Amino acid sequence: MRDDATRVHRILLNLAAFVIIVAGMRAASALIVSFVLALFLTILCSTPLRWMTDHRIPKSVAVLGLVLVILSLGTMAGGLLATPVVELGRTEAQLDLLFAEQVEALEATLSDFLVRFGLQSPLLDADELVSPSWLLGLMRELVENLGFILANGFLIILTMVFMLLELSSFPTKVRIAFGEADATEARENWEKVGTAVRRYVVLKTIVSLGTGLCIAALMALLGVNYPILWGVLAFLLNYVPNIGSFIAAVPAVLVAWLTVGVGTAVAAASGFLVVNVVWGNLIEPKVMGYSVGLSTLVVFASLVFWGWVLGPVGMLLSVPLTVMFRIVLGTNESTRWIAVMLGSERSDEITSAIESEVAQAMGRSAEAQTP
C-alpha cells in the first residue's frame, strides 16, 4: 500500500515539474527560440565544419564561411517574402470589396436556383464570413513571426559561432567531467540526435523545395499575382506537418478567385491538391522512409504542443524537437517507455518486437498442429 502511494506521489511530482517547466519555457519562448535555432544550425553545420577542418581549412575560416552562407540564405528568403507581402497588404481593402461582391453574386445565383424549387435562400453576409484581409493578416503575422529569426539573427548567429568553436573540445570536457563510459554514451547519443535531425531537415528541405517550385510555376502559369510569394509560402509551411500545405493553399486560392476568376481558383485548388499528393504522399515517404520514427498522432500532437509553447517557429521545428527528446528519453531506463510510446509501429524497436511476437505465435501454432 505504501509503495503504491509512493508511486502515485512520484507521478504527481513529475507531472507538476513538467507543468512548471513548460510554463517557464512558454514565458521565455523568445530566448528559447533563439537558442534552439542556434542549436539546430550547429547540428546542421557540424558535418560541413568537420569536412572543412579535415581538409586543413582553419576552423575560424570555416566558421566564417558557414556564417556567410547562412546570412545569404536568410537575406534571400527575406527579400523574396518582404516585397510581395507589403504589396499584397496594400490591396486588402480592394480584396475585401471584391469578396463582398462575389458573395452577393453567389447569394443571388443560389436564391434564383432555390426559388425554382419553392425554397428560400439562406442569407449570406460577407461580414460574417472569413474575409481576405483576415486571412492575409494571419499570413502577414506568420511572416512577421518568421522575421523574428532575421531580427534576432545576430544573437542566433553569435550563439551558433560559439557552439561551433566549442564543438571540438566538448567531448574532452564531457570525458573529464563524467568519465569514459558516460562520455562514450553521451557521444553516441549526440551522434544519433545529429544524424536524425540532419537527415530530416535535409530531406524535408528537398521535398519542400520541390513543392514550392511546383506551386510557384503553377500560379505563374495560371496568371495569379505574386507566384513567388505562394511558392515560398508553400516551401516554408511544408515543414509544418499535416496542416501546413492546407494553410498555404487557402490564401493563394482565395486571391486567385478574387483577382482572376472562379475557374482559375478551381484550377489552383486542384493544382495544390495534385502537387501535395505527389510530393507529400508519393515522393516524401520514399525519400524520408521511416527514419523519423514517430507515430502520426505524436507528430500532430507535437505540432500543437510546440506551436503553443514556442509559436510559429515551434511549429516548424516540432518534428526535429520531438525526435531529439525521443532519443534522449530512450537512453534512460526509467524513461525508455515514453520513447517507445512516441515511436511509430515501423520504428526499429517496435518492429523487432512485433516480428518476435509473430515468430513466437507461429512457433506455438506449429507446435499445436504437430500430432
C-alpha positions as CSV (number, residue, x, y, z in Angstrom):
1,M,0.0,0.0,0.0
2,R,2.8,2.4,0.9
3,D,4.6,1.5,-2.3
4,D,1.5,2.4,-4.4
5,A,1.2,5.7,-2.5
6,T,4.8,6.5,-3.1
7,R,4.5,5.7,-6.8
8,V,1.4,8.0,-7.1
9,H,3.3,10.8,-5.3
10,R,6.2,10.4,-7.7
11,I,4.0,10.5,-10.7
12,L,2.2,13.6,-9.4
13,L,5.5,15.3,-8.6
14,N,6.8,14.6,-12.1
15,L,3.7,16.0,-13.7
16,A,3.9,19.1,-11.5
17,A,7.6,19.5,-12.5
18,F,6.6,19.1,-16.2
19,V,3.9,21.8,-16.0
20,I,6.3,24.2,-14.3
21,I,9.0,23.6,-16.9
22,V,6.5,24.1,-19.8
23,A,5.2,27.3,-18.2
24,G,8.7,28.6,-17.9
25,M,9.5,27.7,-21.5
26,R,6.4,29.5,-22.7
27,A,7.3,32.6,-20.6
28,A,10.9,32.6,-22.0
29,S,9.9,31.5,-25.5
30,A,11.7,34.3,-27.3
31,L,15.1,33.4,-25.7
32,I,14.5,29.7,-26.0
33,V,13.6,30.0,-29.7
34,S,16.9,31.8,-30.4
35,F,18.9,29.1,-28.5
36,V,17.0,26.2,-30.2
37,L,17.6,27.8,-33.7
38,A,21.3,28.2,-32.9
39,L,21.4,24.6,-31.7
40,F,19.8,23.3,-34.9
41,L,22.1,25.4,-37.1
42,T,25.1,24.0,-35.1
43,I,23.9,20.4,-35.7
44,L,23.4,21.1,-39.5
45,C,26.8,22.9,-39.8
46,S,28.8,20.3,-37.8
47,T,29.2,18.0,-40.7
48,P,30.5,20.6,-43.3
49,L,32.6,22.1,-40.5
50,R,34.2,18.7,-39.8
51,W,34.8,18.2,-43.5
52,M,36.5,21.6,-43.9
53,T,38.7,21.1,-40.9
54,D,39.6,17.6,-42.1
55,H,40.8,19.3,-45.3
56,R,43.1,21.6,-43.3
57,I,40.9,24.7,-43.6
58,P,41.4,26.7,-40.4
59,K,38.4,26.5,-38.1
60,S,37.9,30.2,-37.9
61,V,37.8,30.5,-41.7
62,A,35.4,27.5,-42.0
63,V,33.0,29.0,-39.3
64,L,33.1,32.4,-41.1
65,G,32.2,30.7,-44.4
66,L,29.3,28.9,-42.9
67,V,28.0,32.1,-41.3
68,L,28.2,33.9,-44.6
69,V,26.2,31.1,-46.3
70,I,23.5,31.2,-43.6
71,L,23.3,35.0,-43.8
72,S,23.0,34.9,-47.6
73,L,20.2,32.3,-47.5
74,G,18.3,34.3,-44.8
75,T,18.7,37.6,-46.7
76,M,17.4,35.9,-49.9
77,A,14.4,34.4,-48.1
78,G,13.6,37.8,-46.5
79,G,13.8,39.6,-49.8
80,L,11.6,37.1,-51.6
81,L,8.9,37.5,-48.9
82,A,9.0,41.1,-47.9
83,T,8.1,42.9,-51.1
84,P,5.1,40.7,-52.1
85,V,3.7,40.7,-48.6
86,V,3.8,44.5,-48.4
87,E,2.2,44.9,-51.9
88,L,-0.5,42.4,-51.0
89,G,-1.2,44.2,-47.8
90,R,-1.9,47.4,-49.8
91,T,-4.7,45.6,-51.7
92,E,-6.5,44.2,-48.7
93,A,-9.4,46.8,-48.9
94,Q,-9.8,46.1,-52.6
95,L,-9.9,42.4,-52.0
96,D,-12.5,42.8,-49.3
97,L,-14.7,44.7,-51.7
98,L,-14.3,42.1,-54.4
99,F,-15.1,39.4,-51.8
100,A,-18.3,41.2,-50.8
101,E,-19.3,41.5,-54.5
102,Q,-18.6,37.8,-55.1
103,V,-20.7,36.8,-52.0
104,E,-23.6,38.9,-53.2
105,A,-23.4,37.4,-56.7
106,L,-23.3,33.9,-55.2
107,E,-26.3,34.7,-53.0
108,A,-28.3,35.9,-56.0
109,T,-27.4,32.8,-58.0
110,L,-28.3,30.5,-55.1
111,S,-31.5,32.3,-54.5
112,D,-32.7,32.0,-58.1
113,F,-31.8,28.3,-58.1
114,L,-33.7,27.6,-54.9
115,V,-36.8,29.7,-55.9
116,R,-37.4,27.2,-58.7
117,F,-38.0,24.5,-56.2
118,G,-40.0,26.7,-53.9
119,L,-37.3,27.1,-51.3
120,Q,-36.0,30.2,-49.5
121,S,-32.4,31.1,-50.0
122,P,-30.2,31.4,-46.8
123,L,-28.9,34.9,-46.1
124,L,-25.2,35.2,-46.7
125,D,-23.4,38.1,-45.1
126,A,-19.9,38.8,-46.3
127,D,-19.1,40.5,-42.9
128,E,-19.9,37.2,-41.1
129,L,-17.6,35.1,-43.4
130,V,-13.8,34.8,-43.3
131,S,-12.6,37.9,-45.1
132,P,-9.5,38.1,-47.3
133,S,-8.0,40.8,-45.1
134,W,-8.3,38.5,-42.1
135,L,-6.6,35.6,-43.9
136,L,-3.9,37.8,-45.3
137,G,-3.4,39.3,-41.9
138,L,-2.8,35.9,-40.5
139,M,-0.3,35.2,-43.3
140,R,1.4,38.5,-42.6
141,E,1.6,37.7,-38.9
142,L,3.2,34.4,-39.8
143,V,5.8,36.0,-42.0
144,E,6.5,38.7,-39.3
145,N,6.9,35.9,-36.7
146,L,9.3,34.2,-39.1
147,G,11.0,37.6,-39.4
148,F,11.8,37.2,-35.8
149,I,14.6,34.9,-36.9
150,L,16.1,37.7,-39.0
151,A,15.5,40.4,-36.3
152,N,17.3,38.3,-33.8
153,G,19.8,37.0,-36.3
154,F,22.8,38.5,-34.6
155,L,22.1,36.7,-31.3
156,I,21.3,33.4,-33.1
157,I,24.4,33.5,-35.3
158,L,26.7,34.6,-32.4
159,T,25.4,31.7,-30.3
160,M,25.9,29.3,-33.2
161,V,29.5,30.5,-33.7
162,F,30.4,29.9,-30.1
163,M,28.8,26.4,-30.2
164,L,30.8,25.5,-33.3
165,L,34.0,26.8,-31.8
166,E,33.3,24.7,-28.7
167,L,32.3,21.6,-30.7
168,S,35.7,20.0,-30.9
169,S,36.6,20.4,-27.2
170,F,33.2,19.4,-25.9
171,P,33.8,15.6,-25.9
172,T,37.0,16.0,-24.0
173,K,35.2,18.1,-21.4
174,V,32.5,15.5,-21.0
175,R,35.0,12.7,-20.7
176,I,36.9,14.5,-17.9
177,A,33.7,15.6,-16.1
178,F,31.7,12.3,-16.2
179,G,34.2,9.5,-17.0
180,E,35.0,7.5,-20.1
181,A,31.8,5.3,-20.0
182,D,29.4,8.2,-19.7
183,A,31.3,10.2,-22.3
184,T,31.1,7.4,-24.8
185,E,27.3,7.1,-24.2
186,A,26.9,10.9,-24.5
187,R,28.9,11.0,-27.7
188,E,26.8,8.2,-29.2
189,N,23.5,9.9,-28.2
190,W,24.7,13.2,-29.7
191,E,25.6,11.4,-33.0
192,K,22.1,9.8,-33.0
193,V,20.5,13.2,-32.5
194,G,22.7,14.9,-35.1
195,T,22.1,12.2,-37.7
196,A,18.4,12.1,-37.2
197,V,18.0,15.9,-37.3
198,R,20.3,16.4,-40.3
199,R,18.6,13.7,-42.3
200,Y,15.1,15.0,-41.5
201,V,16.0,18.6,-42.3
202,V,17.9,17.9,-45.5
203,L,15.3,15.5,-46.9
204,K,12.4,17.7,-45.8
205,T,14.1,20.7,-47.4
206,I,14.4,18.8,-50.7
207,V,10.7,17.9,-50.7
208,S,9.6,21.4,-49.6
209,L,11.8,23.0,-52.3
210,G,10.2,20.7,-54.9
211,T,6.7,21.6,-53.6
212,G,7.5,25.3,-53.6
213,L,8.9,25.4,-57.1
214,C,5.8,23.5,-58.4
215,I,3.4,25.8,-56.7
216,A,5.2,28.9,-58.0
217,A,5.2,27.6,-61.5
218,L,1.5,26.6,-61.2
219,M,0.5,30.1,-60.0
220,A,2.6,31.8,-62.7
221,L,1.0,29.6,-65.4
222,L,-2.5,30.4,-64.1
223,G,-1.7,34.2,-64.1
224,V,-2.2,34.7,-60.4
225,N,-0.3,37.6,-58.8
226,Y,2.7,37.1,-56.6
227,P,3.6,33.5,-57.7
228,I,7.0,33.6,-55.9
229,L,5.2,34.5,-52.7
230,W,2.9,31.5,-52.9
231,G,5.9,29.3,-53.8
232,V,7.9,30.5,-50.8
233,L,4.9,30.2,-48.5
234,A,4.3,26.6,-49.7
235,F,8.0,25.9,-49.2
236,L,8.0,27.2,-45.6
237,L,4.7,25.8,-44.5
238,N,5.6,22.4,-45.8
239,Y,7.8,22.0,-42.7
240,V,4.6,22.2,-40.7
241,P,3.2,18.6,-40.6
242,N,-0.3,17.7,-41.6
243,I,-1.8,21.2,-41.9
244,G,0.9,23.3,-43.4
245,S,0.0,22.6,-47.0
246,F,-3.6,23.4,-46.4
247,I,-2.7,26.7,-44.7
248,A,-0.5,27.7,-47.7
249,A,-3.3,26.9,-50.2
250,V,-6.1,28.9,-48.7
251,P,-4.9,32.5,-49.3
252,A,-3.5,31.6,-52.7
253,V,-6.8,30.1,-53.9
254,L,-8.7,33.0,-52.4
255,V,-6.6,35.6,-54.2
256,A,-6.9,33.6,-57.4
257,W,-10.7,33.6,-57.1
258,L,-10.9,37.3,-56.4
259,T,-8.4,38.6,-58.9
260,V,-8.7,36.2,-61.8
261,G,-11.9,34.1,-61.5
262,V,-13.7,31.0,-60.3
263,G,-12.2,28.8,-62.9
264,T,-8.7,29.8,-62.0
265,A,-9.4,29.3,-58.3
266,V,-10.6,25.8,-59.0
267,A,-7.6,25.1,-61.1
268,A,-5.3,26.5,-58.4
269,A,-7.0,24.4,-55.7
270,S,-6.7,21.3,-57.9
271,G,-3.1,22.1,-58.6
272,F,-2.3,22.4,-54.9
273,L,-4.0,19.1,-54.3
274,V,-2.1,17.3,-57.0
275,V,1.3,18.8,-56.0
276,N,0.8,17.9,-52.3
277,V,-0.4,14.4,-53.1
278,V,2.5,13.8,-55.4
279,W,5.2,15.3,-53.2
280,G,3.6,14.6,-49.8
281,N,2.1,11.1,-50.3
282,L,4.2,9.6,-53.1
283,I,7.7,11.1,-53.1
284,E,8.2,12.1,-49.5
285,P,7.6,8.7,-48.0
286,K,10.1,7.1,-50.4
287,V,12.6,9.8,-49.7
288,M,12.1,10.2,-46.0
289,G,11.5,6.5,-45.3
290,Y,10.6,5.9,-41.7
291,S,13.8,7.4,-40.2
292,V,11.8,9.9,-38.1
293,G,10.4,7.0,-36.1
294,L,7.3,9.0,-34.7
295,S,3.7,7.9,-34.9
296,T,1.2,10.1,-36.8
297,L,-0.6,11.0,-33.6
298,V,2.6,12.1,-32.0
299,V,3.6,14.2,-35.0
300,F,0.3,16.1,-34.8
301,A,0.4,16.4,-31.0
302,S,3.9,17.7,-31.2
303,L,2.8,20.3,-33.8
304,V,0.1,21.6,-31.4
305,F,2.4,21.5,-28.3
306,W,5.5,23.1,-29.7
307,G,3.4,25.7,-31.6
308,W,1.7,26.6,-28.3
309,V,4.9,26.8,-26.4
310,L,7.3,28.4,-28.9
311,G,4.9,29.9,-31.5
312,P,5.2,29.6,-35.3
313,V,8.9,28.7,-35.1
314,G,8.0,25.8,-32.7
315,M,5.5,24.5,-35.4
316,L,8.3,24.5,-38.0
317,L,10.7,22.7,-35.6
318,S,8.1,20.4,-33.9
319,V,9.2,17.1,-35.5
320,P,13.0,17.6,-35.0
321,L,12.5,18.7,-31.4
322,T,10.3,15.6,-30.7
323,V,12.9,13.3,-32.3
324,M,15.6,14.8,-30.1
325,F,13.5,14.2,-27.0
326,R,12.6,10.7,-28.0
327,I,16.3,9.8,-28.5
328,V,17.2,11.4,-25.1
329,L,14.3,9.6,-23.3
330,G,15.3,6.3,-24.9
331,T,18.8,6.5,-23.3
332,N,17.4,6.3,-19.7
333,E,15.9,3.0,-18.5
334,S,13.3,4.8,-16.4
335,T,12.0,7.0,-19.3
336,R,12.5,4.4,-22.1
337,W,8.8,3.5,-22.0
338,I,8.0,7.1,-23.1
339,A,10.3,6.9,-26.1
340,V,8.6,3.6,-27.1
341,M,5.2,5.2,-26.8
342,L,6.3,8.1,-29.0
343,G,7.6,5.8,-31.7
344,S,5.8,4.6,-34.8
345,E,4.9,1.0,-35.4
346,R,7.7,1.0,-38.0
347,S,10.4,2.2,-35.6
348,D,13.2,-0.3,-35.1
349,E,12.4,-1.4,-31.5
350,I,8.7,-1.9,-32.1
351,T,9.3,-3.6,-35.5
352,S,11.7,-6.1,-33.9
353,A,9.2,-6.7,-31.0
354,I,6.3,-7.3,-33.4
355,E,8.5,-9.7,-35.5
356,S,9.5,-11.6,-32.4
357,E,5.9,-11.9,-31.2
358,V,4.8,-13.1,-34.7
359,A,7.6,-15.6,-34.8
360,Q,6.6,-16.9,-31.3
361,A,3.0,-17.1,-32.3
362,M,3.8,-19.1,-35.5
363,G,6.0,-21.4,-33.4
364,R,3.2,-22.1,-31.0
365,S,0.8,-22.6,-33.9
366,A,3.2,-25.1,-35.5
367,E,3.5,-27.0,-32.1
368,A,-0.2,-27.1,-31.8
369,Q,-0.7,-28.6,-35.2
370,T,2.0,-31.3,-34.7
371,P,0.3,-34.6,-33.8
